[in-house]
């Protein structure tokens, strides 16, 4: 019988920060495709909001294969290869998407024929790199550091959103299709270099094979779905991300059509949203670190509070247009981002704990399952949100009323997510019991 190599030592904070850079690099490319290019198609080219919504939905729809990517990282025992390969696909897709959007004004058919595979490549790249990265984190980070590590990683992803939105927003004005391609290509290349450097030698050269791996993907996925806590968490992820996804797609067009902001100014508005999310995440990280022992249900409380806060601020966003001033809009967007960050990081903390419950033997499949639920929600939210905007504008005859109706619907979804989060139970407690008694597999 072959002798198994000893398990690698857990990652230190430097290694965790390096993996966080990968998330930042992913976010840098994704924010241009899902936010800035979306606004360009709706405002500069006066295309129906349904068009960019369908493209972004496609990019999320193909991510339904995330569980398969995660299972591949589990079975191979080497996640960095999946991360590198996925990132190469992501960078290529981002550049092709910018070329396609630039072509839409002069050659709409050719632009669409290029945009479809470009956005599909973006989705596949995010799915392969993101799922494998999360699986690697769950396996290589010590249990005591998983919550903080997840917070750091996702804050760095949001920081990538904010930094790219701010810097790209300055270089995009005055707007031209060529400038969009140049900014996107430069961003993709810099992000690729950062990601490849960050994962260099972060995994052992000869990783120990993961114990109790199930070579049958369908059986592995069925086993995870049979876990009641994993299944309940999957439903919560779907509803909360359905609420979150539509707001991301309609914010920049809303700012352009209702407040007459330029592409650069509306891109910077997205930067404010993500900067607010960072503040919310930091607040939760500090609160849970200081109070977790005294209040075991603190993560759940933060999740519920973040969902309710997001609902209230979406209602405020719907009322911002009648005021006619940009300053209240910006303040509302920052606070909305903070509320989003509160619910997101609290939920992600629970996700990391559940994925690493058995030493990370099935971390890839678990992360893929939740990532797949998120992808389906984002695809549905992208299509539903933009379709709702178009339908409401046709029915109400007013852009202000249309966007107000959509924001109100999103607020209702966040309230539903809050109710689901309140019924999730105590993930940390159940995790400890499952780990003590042994898990299936």
Steps between C-alpha positions, in 0.01 A plus 500: 500500500638840401605721785299817519678832532436693822249783476641843423523755778212750514551827318623796699359848462742579218378200302137591570563856380654365180185302426301813574690671219358240263149602602593865442625414154181310415289792616702747293399330172145406598397851610578643155294234321198500731482867594683739267428320172139459612466877538666568164252278317196658670599869510760568229353260243134535613450123484227325702610415853403142421804460272778549758278322751489193277879508448570528872242227564687280251826560687328386820302220335810314383624506860246233585790263425684630808438175694679312222798733520506460878487123473793512258704698752404250772585195291829635368616642831654799321276805489759749371497342154126561478547855629767583239309342215177669600667838525648474152151431364359791704756750371441394139124527545526850649703633208269341243197646680644852474565447128144375454343793683711740298368343179132527595464861384628441145441128444231377743474147361875439502522651848233266632658197336822580683336608827327165560816282511691780675259514793485119509879492534482752784253277683703184450817675613338637815345162576823303466728750674258615770375159608849350512627801696227460763567127524870566550421750774272255680768228491813699574379749763496395865146471649560788742587731211235403247252771586758777499665360188169496313437859606844611385466322167161646418596847616791483259263399221276799573813714519583379150153612389539840662856564381425397144178703490680808626808476279319380188235767548762772467657355187166429329412872471462623229343171394578318175482132401877491451557643847272231649707226334829656613390536862358146511806340338738679738289399799482136388875471443592659833246280681635186331857575607388566858297177518775277360760654730269461801445124455865420421610224739206561734423127473749222579670359191375154592171554683370218714205323341176600663351219711159351429469660156207387293608458137137503387394863461125430507528296817712770666250771408204290618672440833542872556139577405386237752662704780210705656717794609671523160163487326346772721801720448471450124143635502607806699788568261261484205243745641749752640709502184188532287428824688859620476558422134234724348615810690852458362378504141257791520700743715722653230224532238280655773770755576547579131134523398353664811793709626679557165836379632780435248642148452797589717282650773261204509796259508635690800153464657543122479834554668319670790265202527790260531692729735197502728493120483859491625403713800208269579720192476761650730231583755374140502851357516576710806165429664511123452863475608434687823160354584491148351569323830241698694233477227525187283214620276669828409569404140133421446397828662732695273365315196141589588592861579687537171204373300255732677737796461538427129121496461456836674776666298365369171173670594696820563669462162159482335412834666831671412399610148228750603761687707694563180838529673805279458622534859209306661539236228866452584435480874224245446723290275780495759261388775343241271845360431567483875178305561585265212843446652353417840274224372755367250795457733285346774362245255845433354641434846245222545574371150872463570431315826261255336732436205795423727302293750660165411850624429403625156456156341195622309564874515501536123161333450348696788632833377388405152148426624464839666677671212259332261203627702648848489555472125140396436378786719719754323389374158135524603556837666680639197225397263217581741633837615574639157180355352305659785659838422404478133146382578445762770623780272259386230210473743566808713658724238762623744855390568478628857187295576642192327820494702309575821278197438801273440682622812184436703481144370863442594429634849221243539738220401752614761228488764420144394872415526502644853218266599690203354821600678316522832392135459840363403583397856849516641745384230804509728333283765375245247840499337668412828255217562547364148877514532490325835271223378657457160343593168365281226755389242 
